[in-house]
Every structure is written in C-alpha cells, then in structure tokens.
Amino acid sequence: MPCLFCKIINKEMPAEIVYEDEKFSVIKDIKPVAPIHFLIMPKKHLVSVNQLTASDKELIGELFLAAKKVAQDAGVSASGYRLIFNIGEKAGQSIDHLHLHLLGGKTLPWP
C-alpha cells in the first residue's frame, strides 16, 4: 500500500501544493509550527536519510536547491529559515517517506 506522501505525489489525496517539478512536490504542513512550514518530498519513494545510497547524491543536492527556491518564493530567504530532517520515530518522523521541513516567517528558537 502506498504511503501517504506517495498518494499526495500521485494526486490520489488532496494537499496544498506550493511547488512541484519532475523530481519533487512541496506541500504546506497540515500542523504548521511556523508561519511558513513546508514539506519538500522527493517523488522517488525513500523511507529516510538512512536509506540513501551514493546513487541518490544528485537527488539530494537538487532537494536543497528546491528548498532554496521555495524559501525565495515564500519570501523568507533573506530573513532566514530552517531546514530539518526527522529520521526515525524517536526523532519525530511520522511518515515513512523522506521529506525536508522548511520553517520560516518568525524567529525560531533552538530546540
């Protein structure tokens, strides 16, 4: 059974998509912790950073470039933003599909 993010990527479930290209979908988080809280997901299903291999180097580089573009488009590039990977259940990963959180729009405290 496909994961929740795969269903969103395949347009089988609704989500507020803020950016999409051939390799990534970016959606608004449904439980934002900042005024800007996006999830940047590769369309390729990967469970987490722990599943990455050397063949994923280009994809991960492009993931960060997508994050940069989305931050610029959202107007938080100059003021600052945070990028976060949660890897595994104890770190807060609730969906088994690699995704990068982009947070911005306010001063973010250090955990």
DSSP file (Angstrom, degrees, kcal/mol; ACC not computed):
  #  RESIDUE AA STRUCTURE BP1 BP2  ACC     N-H-->O    O-->H-N    N-H-->O    O-->H-N    TCO  KAPPA ALPHA  PHI   PSI    X-CA   Y-CA   Z-CA
    1    1 A M              0   0    0      0, 0.0     0, 0.0     0, 0.0     0, 0.0   0.000 360.0 360.0 360.0 129.1    0.0    0.0    0.0
    2    2 A P        -     0   0    0      0, 0.0     2,-0.0     0, 0.0     0, 0.0  -0.240 360.0-109.5 -63.4 150.4    1.5    3.4   -1.0
    3    3 A C     >  -     0   0    0     93,-0.1     4,-2.2     1,-0.1     5,-0.2  -0.272  31.4-101.9 -74.1 166.6    2.5    5.8    1.8
    4    4 A L  H  > S+     0   0    0      1,-0.2     4,-2.0     2,-0.2     5,-0.1   0.904 122.7  48.4 -56.1 -45.9    0.5    9.0    2.4
    5    5 A F  H  > S+     0   0    0      1,-0.2     4,-2.9     2,-0.2    -1,-0.2   0.871 108.3  53.9 -68.0 -35.5    3.1   11.2    0.7
    6    6 A C  H  > S+     0   0    0      2,-0.2     4,-2.3     1,-0.2    -1,-0.2   0.901 108.1  51.3 -62.3 -39.0    3.2    8.9   -2.4
    7    7 A K  H  <>S+     0   0    0     -4,-2.2     5,-3.3     2,-0.2     6,-1.0   0.901 111.7  46.7 -64.0 -40.5   -0.6    9.3   -2.6
    8    8 A I  H ><5S+     0   0    0     -4,-2.0     3,-1.6     4,-0.2    -2,-0.2   0.935 112.2  49.9 -65.4 -46.1   -0.2   13.0   -2.4
    9    9 A I  H 3<5S+     0   0    0     -4,-2.9    -2,-0.2     1,-0.3    -1,-0.2   0.877 112.3  47.9 -59.2 -38.8    2.5   13.0   -5.1
   10   10 A N  T 3<5S-     0   0    0     -4,-2.3    -1,-0.3    -5,-0.2    -2,-0.2   0.318 115.8-116.3 -86.4   8.2    0.3   10.8   -7.3
   11   11 A K  T < 5S+     0   0    0     -3,-1.6    -3,-0.2     2,-0.2    -2,-0.1   0.780  82.4 123.0  62.1  29.4   -2.7   13.1   -6.8
   12   12 A E  S   <S+     0   0    0     -5,-3.3    -4,-0.2    -6,-0.2    -5,-0.1   0.560  75.3  35.8 -92.3 -12.0   -4.6   10.4   -5.1
   13   13 A M  S    S-     0   0    0     -6,-1.0    -2,-0.2    -5,-0.1    -1,-0.2  -0.990  91.6-110.1-137.8 144.8   -5.0   12.6   -1.9
   14   14 A P        +     0   0    0      0, 0.0     2,-0.3     0, 0.0    -6,-0.1  -0.437  43.0 155.1 -76.1 150.4   -5.5   16.3   -1.7
   15   15 A A        -     0   0    0     -2,-0.1     2,-1.2    -7,-0.1    14,-0.1  -0.951  51.1-100.7-162.7 157.7   -2.9   18.6   -0.3
   16   16 A E        -     0   0    0     12,-0.3    12,-2.0    -2,-0.3     2,-0.5  -0.731  42.4-161.2 -87.5  97.1   -1.9   22.3   -0.7
   17   17 A I  E     +A   27   0A   0     -2,-1.2    10,-0.3    10,-0.2     3,-0.1  -0.671  18.7 176.3 -83.4 125.7    0.9   22.0   -3.2
   18   18 A V  E    S+     0   0A   0      8,-2.8     2,-0.3    -2,-0.5     9,-0.2   0.607  70.1   7.4-103.6 -17.2    3.1   25.1   -3.2
   19   19 A Y  E     +A   26   0A   0      7,-1.4     7,-2.7     2,-0.0    -1,-0.4  -0.961  62.5 173.7-161.3 145.5    5.7   23.9   -5.7
   20   20 A E  E     +A   25   0A   0     -2,-0.3     2,-0.2     5,-0.2     5,-0.2  -0.968   5.4 159.4-155.3 140.9    6.2   20.9   -8.0
   21   21 A D        -     0   0    0      3,-2.4    -2,-0.0    -2,-0.3     0, 0.0  -0.737  61.1 -72.6-140.4-165.6    8.6   19.8  -10.6
   22   22 A E  S    S+     0   0    0     -2,-0.2     3,-0.1     1,-0.2    21,-0.0   0.713 129.6  29.5 -69.5 -18.8    9.6   16.4  -12.1
   23   23 A K  S    S+     0   0    0      1,-0.2    20,-3.1    20,-0.1    21,-0.5   0.636 118.7  39.6-113.7 -18.6   11.5   15.3   -9.0
   24   24 A F  E     - B   0  42A   0     18,-0.3    -3,-2.4    19,-0.1     2,-0.4  -0.956  48.3-160.5-138.8 150.6    9.8   17.0   -6.0
   25   25 A S  E     -AB  20  41A   0     16,-2.3    16,-3.0    -2,-0.3     2,-0.5  -0.986  14.0-161.7-122.2 140.2    6.5   18.0   -4.5
   26   26 A V  E     +AB  19  40A   0     -7,-2.7    -8,-2.8    -2,-0.4    -7,-1.4  -0.989  14.3 176.6-124.9 125.4    6.3   20.7   -1.9
   27   27 A I  E     -AB  17  39A   0     12,-2.1    12,-2.8    -2,-0.5     2,-0.3  -0.852  35.1-102.7-124.8 160.0    3.2   21.0    0.3
   28   28 A K  E     - B   0  38A   0    -12,-2.0   -12,-0.3    -2,-0.3    10,-0.2  -0.650  44.4-112.1 -76.1 137.2    2.1   23.1    3.3
   29   29 A D        -     0   0    0      8,-3.0     8,-0.1    -2,-0.3    -1,-0.1  -0.494  15.8-140.8 -67.8 137.9    2.3   21.1    6.5
   30   30 A I  S    S+     0   0    0      1,-0.3    -1,-0.1    -2,-0.2    -2,-0.0   0.642 101.0  38.9 -78.1 -12.5   -1.2   20.5    8.0
   31   31 A K  S    S-     0   0    0      6,-0.1    -1,-0.3     0, 0.0    -2,-0.0  -0.561  88.8-167.8-130.1  68.3    0.1   21.2   11.5
   32   32 A P        -     0   0    0      0, 0.0     5,-0.1     0, 0.0    71,-0.0  -0.239  21.4-168.7 -65.6 144.3    2.5   24.1   11.0
   33   33 A V  S    S+     0   0    0      1,-0.1    70,-0.1     3,-0.1     4,-0.1   0.284  78.4  31.3-108.8   5.7    4.8   25.1   13.8
   34   34 A A  S    S-     0   0    0      1,-0.1    71,-0.1    74,-0.0    -1,-0.1  -0.962  93.1-100.9-152.5 160.5    5.8   28.4   12.0
   35   35 A P  S    S+     0   0    0      0, 0.0     2,-0.6     0, 0.0    70,-0.2   0.864 120.3  40.9 -55.2 -36.4    4.0   30.8    9.6
   36   36 A I  E    S+ C   0 104A   0     68,-2.4    68,-2.1     2,-0.0     2,-0.3  -0.968  72.7 155.1-111.3 116.3    5.9   29.1    6.8
   37   37 A H  E     + C   0 103A   0     -2,-0.6    -8,-3.0    66,-0.2     2,-0.3  -0.813  12.4 167.9-145.3 100.1    6.1   25.3    7.2
   38   38 A F  E     -BC  28 102A   0     64,-2.3    64,-2.5    -2,-0.3     2,-0.5  -0.794  27.9-141.6-112.8 154.2    6.5   23.3    4.0
   39   39 A L  E     -BC  27 101A   0    -12,-2.8   -12,-2.1    -2,-0.3     2,-0.6  -0.980  13.1-157.7-114.8 121.7    7.4   19.7    3.4
   40   40 A I  E     -BC  26 100A   0     60,-2.7    60,-2.3    -2,-0.5   -14,-0.2  -0.893  17.7-177.2-104.2 115.2    9.7   19.1    0.5
   41   41 A M  E     -B   25   0A   0    -16,-3.0   -16,-2.3    -2,-0.6     2,-0.2  -0.935  25.2-131.2-119.8 129.3    9.3   15.5   -0.7
   42   42 A P  E     -B   24   0A   0      0, 0.0   -18,-0.3     0, 0.0     4,-0.2  -0.543  18.7-134.3 -68.7 144.6   11.2   13.7   -3.5
   43   43 A K  S    S+     0   0    0    -20,-3.1     2,-0.4    -2,-0.2   -19,-0.1   0.767  89.1  86.8 -71.0 -24.7    8.8   11.9   -5.8
   44   44 A K  S    S-     0   0    0    -21,-0.5     2,-0.6     1,-0.1   -21,-0.0  -0.633  93.3-117.2 -72.1 129.0   11.1    8.9   -5.6
   45   45 A H        +     0   0    0     -2,-0.4     2,-0.4    52,-0.1    -2,-0.1  -0.598  47.1 159.6 -75.7 116.5   10.0    6.9   -2.5
   46   46 A L        -     0   0    0     -2,-0.6    52,-4.2    -4,-0.2     3,-0.1  -0.994  34.7-145.2-130.8 136.1   12.8    6.8    0.1
   47   47 A V        -     0   0    0     -2,-0.4     2,-0.3    50,-0.3    50,-0.2   0.942  68.6 -39.5 -69.8 -47.4   11.9    6.0    3.7
   48   48 A S    >   -     0   0    0     48,-0.1     3,-1.7    50,-0.1     4,-0.3  -0.937  69.1 -74.6-163.1-179.5   14.6    8.2    5.3
   49   49 A V  G >  S+     0   0    0     -2,-0.3     3,-1.6     1,-0.3    38,-0.1   0.831 122.2  68.5 -56.9 -32.7   18.1    9.5    5.1
   50   50 A N  G 3  S+     0   0    0      1,-0.3    -1,-0.3    -4,-0.0    37,-0.0   0.707  96.0  53.9 -62.1 -19.6   19.2    6.1    6.3
   51   51 A Q  G <  S+     0   0    0     -3,-1.7    -1,-0.3     2,-0.0    -2,-0.2   0.524  83.2 117.0 -91.9  -7.4   18.1    4.6    3.0
   52   52 A L    <   -     0   0    0     -3,-1.6     2,-0.3    -4,-0.3    -3,-0.0  -0.274  42.4-171.6 -65.1 146.4   20.1    6.9    0.8
   53   53 A T    >   -     0   0    0      1,-0.0     3,-2.2     0, 0.0     4,-0.2  -0.778  43.8 -91.3-126.5 174.8   22.9    5.4   -1.4
   54   54 A A  G >  S+     0   0    0      1,-0.3     3,-1.5    -2,-0.3     4,-0.3   0.802 122.9  65.5 -57.7 -29.0   25.6    7.0   -3.5
   55   55 A S  G 3  S+     0   0    0      1,-0.3     4,-0.3     2,-0.1    -1,-0.3   0.634  94.5  60.3 -70.7 -11.3   23.2    7.0   -6.4
   56   56 A D  G <> S+     0   0    0     -3,-2.2     4,-2.4     1,-0.2    -1,-0.3   0.382  73.3 100.9 -94.4   3.1   21.0    9.5   -4.6
   57   57 A K  H <> S+     0   0    0     -3,-1.5     4,-2.2     1,-0.2     5,-0.2   0.916  83.6  45.5 -56.0 -47.5   23.7   12.2   -4.4
   58   58 A E  H  > S+     0   0    0     -4,-0.3     4,-2.4    -3,-0.2    -1,-0.2   0.917 111.9  52.2 -64.2 -43.0   22.3   14.2   -7.2
   59   59 A L  H  > S+     0   0    0     -4,-0.3     4,-1.8     1,-0.2    -1,-0.2   0.908 110.4  47.9 -59.6 -43.5   18.7   13.9   -6.0
   60   60 A I  H  X S+     0   0    0     -4,-2.4     4,-1.7     2,-0.2    -1,-0.2   0.884 110.1  51.9 -69.3 -37.9   19.7   15.2   -2.5
   61   61 A G  H  X S+     0   0    0     -4,-2.2     4,-1.5    -5,-0.2    -1,-0.2   0.922 111.2  47.7 -60.3 -43.0   21.6   18.1   -4.0
   62   62 A E  H  X S+     0   0    0     -4,-2.4     4,-2.4     1,-0.2    -2,-0.2   0.805 104.1  62.1 -68.4 -29.2   18.6   19.0   -6.0
   63   63 A L  H  X S+     0   0    0     -4,-1.8     4,-2.1     1,-0.2    -1,-0.2   0.922 105.4  46.3 -60.2 -44.2   16.4   18.7   -2.9
   64   64 A F  H  X S+     0   0    0     -4,-1.7     4,-2.2     2,-0.2    -1,-0.2   0.852 110.7  52.1 -69.4 -33.6   18.4   21.5   -1.3
   65   65 A L  H  X S+     0   0    0     -4,-1.5     4,-2.1     2,-0.2    -1,-0.2   0.882 108.9  50.8 -67.7 -36.9   18.1   23.6   -4.4
   66   66 A A  H  X S+     0   0    0     -4,-2.4     4,-2.6     2,-0.2    -2,-0.2   0.906 109.3  51.5 -63.7 -41.2   14.3   23.1   -4.4
   67   67 A A  H  X S+     0   0    0     -4,-2.1     4,-2.5     1,-0.2    -2,-0.2   0.916 108.5  51.2 -60.9 -43.4   14.3   24.2   -0.8
   68   68 A K  H  X S+     0   0    0     -4,-2.2     4,-2.2     2,-0.2    -1,-0.2   0.920 111.6  47.3 -59.5 -45.0   16.3   27.4   -1.7
   69   69 A K  H  X S+     0   0    0     -4,-2.1     4,-2.9     2,-0.2    -2,-0.2   0.925 112.2  48.6 -63.6 -45.8   13.8   28.2   -4.5
   70   70 A V  H  X S+     0   0    0     -4,-2.6     4,-2.1     1,-0.2    -1,-0.2   0.895 110.9  51.1 -63.5 -40.3   10.7   27.6   -2.2
   71   71 A A  H  X>S+     0   0    0     -4,-2.5     5,-2.3     2,-0.2     6,-0.9   0.913 112.1  47.2 -62.5 -42.9   12.3   29.8    0.5
   72   72 A Q  H ><5S+     0   0    0     -4,-2.2     3,-1.1     1,-0.2    -2,-0.2   0.939 112.4  49.0 -62.8 -47.0   12.9   32.6   -2.0
   73   73 A D  H 3<5S+     0   0    0     -4,-2.9    -1,-0.2     1,-0.3    -2,-0.2   0.835 111.0  50.7 -62.2 -33.1    9.3   32.2   -3.4
   74   74 A A  H 3<5S-     0   0    0     -4,-2.1    -1,-0.3    -5,-0.2    -2,-0.2   0.534 113.8-118.8 -83.4  -6.8    7.9   32.4    0.1
   75   75 A G  T <<5S+     0   0    0     -3,-1.1     4,-0.3    -4,-0.6    -3,-0.2   0.714  86.5 105.9  79.6  21.3    9.9   35.5    1.0
   76   76 A V     >< +     0   0    0     -5,-2.3     4,-2.2    -6,-0.2    -4,-0.2   0.386  45.8  95.6-111.1   3.0   11.9   34.0    3.8
   77   77 A S  T  4 S+     0   0    0     -6,-0.9     4,-0.2     1,-0.2    -5,-0.1   0.916  91.5  38.3 -61.0 -45.0   15.3   33.7    2.1
   78   78 A A  T  4 S+     0   0    0      1,-0.2    -1,-0.2    -7,-0.1    -2,-0.1   0.877 119.3  45.6 -76.1 -37.6   16.7   37.0    3.3
   79   79 A S  T  4 S-     0   0    0     -4,-0.3    -2,-0.2     1,-0.2    -1,-0.2   0.753 117.7-103.5 -80.5 -23.8   15.2   36.9    6.9
   80   80 A G     <  -     0   0    0     -4,-2.2    25,-0.6    -9,-0.1     2,-0.3  -0.133  35.1-158.9 116.2 150.3   16.2   33.2    7.5
   81   81 A Y  E     -D  104   0A   0     -4,-0.2     2,-0.4    23,-0.2    23,-0.2  -0.963  15.4-123.8-154.8 165.5   14.7   29.8    7.6
   82   82 A R  E     -D  103   0A   0     21,-2.8    21,-2.7    -2,-0.3     2,-0.4  -0.937  11.2-156.4-120.6 139.9   15.4   26.4    9.0
   83   83 A L  E     -D  102   0A   0     -2,-0.4     2,-0.4    19,-0.2    19,-0.2  -0.963  19.1-178.0-113.7 132.1   15.7   23.0    7.2
   84   84 A I  E     -D  101   0A   0     17,-2.1    17,-3.1    -2,-0.4     2,-0.5  -0.993  19.7-165.9-137.5 131.6   15.0   19.9    9.2
   85   85 A F        -     0   0    0     -2,-0.4     2,-0.6    15,-0.2    15,-0.1  -0.971  11.7-157.5-105.2 129.6   15.1   16.1    8.5
   86   86 A N        -     0   0    0     -2,-0.5     2,-0.6    13,-0.5    13,-0.2  -0.952  12.2-165.9-101.7 123.7   13.5   13.9   11.2
   87   87 A I        -     0   0    0     -2,-0.6     4,-0.1   -39,-0.1     3,-0.1  -0.900  51.0  -8.2-120.2 104.0   15.0   10.5   10.8
   88   88 A G  S > >S-     0   0    0     -2,-0.6     5,-2.4     1,-0.1     3,-0.9  -0.024  88.2 -74.2  94.4 159.9   13.2    7.7   12.6
   89   89 A E  G > 5S+     0   0    0      1,-0.3     3,-1.5     3,-0.2    -1,-0.1   0.871 126.5  54.6 -59.6 -43.0   10.3    7.6   15.1
   90   90 A K  G 3 5S+     0   0    0      1,-0.3    -1,-0.3     2,-0.1    -2,-0.1   0.718 107.4  52.3 -68.5 -19.0   12.2    8.8   18.1
   91   91 A A  G < 5S-     0   0    0     -3,-0.9    -1,-0.3    -4,-0.1    -2,-0.2   0.485 128.2 -96.9 -91.8  -4.4   13.3   11.9   16.1
   92   92 A G  T < 5 +     0   0    0     -3,-1.5     2,-0.6    -4,-0.4    -3,-0.2   0.524  69.6 151.5 104.0   6.6    9.7   12.7   15.2
   93   93 A Q      < +     0   0    0     -5,-2.4    -1,-0.3     1,-0.2    -2,-0.1  -0.623  10.8 169.5 -73.6 116.5    9.4   11.1   11.7
   94   94 A S        +     0   0    0     -2,-0.6     2,-0.4     1,-0.2    -1,-0.2   0.583  60.6  52.7-105.6 -13.5    5.8   10.2   11.4
   95   95 A I  S    S-     0   0    0      2,-0.1     2,-2.3   -48,-0.1    -1,-0.2  -0.992  78.5-133.4-126.8 128.5    5.6    9.3    7.7
   96   96 A D  S    S+     0   0    0     -2,-0.4     2,-0.3    -3,-0.1   -48,-0.1  -0.360  77.4  94.8 -81.5  61.7    8.0    6.8    6.2
   97   97 A H  S    S-     0   0    0     -2,-2.3   -50,-0.3   -50,-0.2    -2,-0.1  -0.908  85.1-107.8-148.3 119.5    8.8    8.9    3.1
   98   98 A L        +     0   0    0    -52,-4.2     2,-0.3    -2,-0.3   -52,-0.1  -0.183  50.9 163.1 -49.5 131.0   11.9   11.1    3.2
   99   99 A H        -     0   0    0    -13,-0.2     2,-0.5   -58,-0.2   -13,-0.5  -0.989  32.3-138.0-153.6 149.7   10.9   14.8    3.5
  100  100 A L  E     -C   40   0A   0    -60,-2.3   -60,-2.7    -2,-0.3     2,-0.4  -0.933  18.2-140.5-110.8 124.3   12.6   18.0    4.4
  101  101 A H  E     -CD  39  84A   0    -17,-3.1   -17,-2.1    -2,-0.5     2,-0.5  -0.692  11.3-162.1 -82.9 135.1   10.8   20.5    6.6
  102  102 A L  E     -CD  38  83A   0    -64,-2.5   -64,-2.3    -2,-0.4     2,-0.4  -0.983  13.1-177.5-116.5 118.1   11.3   24.2    5.7
  103  103 A L  E     +CD  37  82A   0    -21,-2.7   -21,-2.8    -2,-0.5     2,-0.3  -0.935  18.4 122.7-118.4 138.2   10.3   26.6    8.6
  104  104 A G  E     +CD  36  81A   0    -68,-2.1   -68,-2.4    -2,-0.4   -23,-0.2  -0.965  23.2  93.0-169.9-175.2   10.3   30.3    8.5
  105  105 A G  S    S+     0   0    0    -25,-0.6     2,-0.3    -2,-0.3   -24,-0.1   0.437  93.2  42.4  92.9   0.8    8.4   33.5    8.9
  106  106 A K  S    S-     0   0    0    -26,-0.2     2,-0.4   -70,-0.1    -1,-0.2  -0.968 100.2 -74.7-160.8 168.1    9.3   34.1   12.6
  107  107 A T        -     0   0    0     -2,-0.3    -3,-0.1    -3,-0.1   -27,-0.0  -0.609  50.6-146.8 -70.4 126.3   12.2   33.9   14.9
  108  108 A L        -     0   0    0     -2,-0.4     2,-0.1    -5,-0.1   -74,-0.0  -0.856   5.7-138.6-102.8 120.8   12.8   30.2   15.5
  109  109 A P        -     0   0    0      0, 0.0    -1,-0.0     0, 0.0     0, 0.0  -0.373  25.8-106.6 -71.7 155.3   14.0   29.1   19.0
  110  110 A W              0   0    0      1,-0.1     0, 0.0    -2,-0.1     0, 0.0  -0.664 360.0 360.0 -79.5 136.6   16.7   26.4   19.2
  111  111 A P              0   0    0      0, 0.0    -1,-0.1     0, 0.0    -3,-0.0   0.560 360.0 360.0 -56.3 360.0   15.1   23.2   20.5
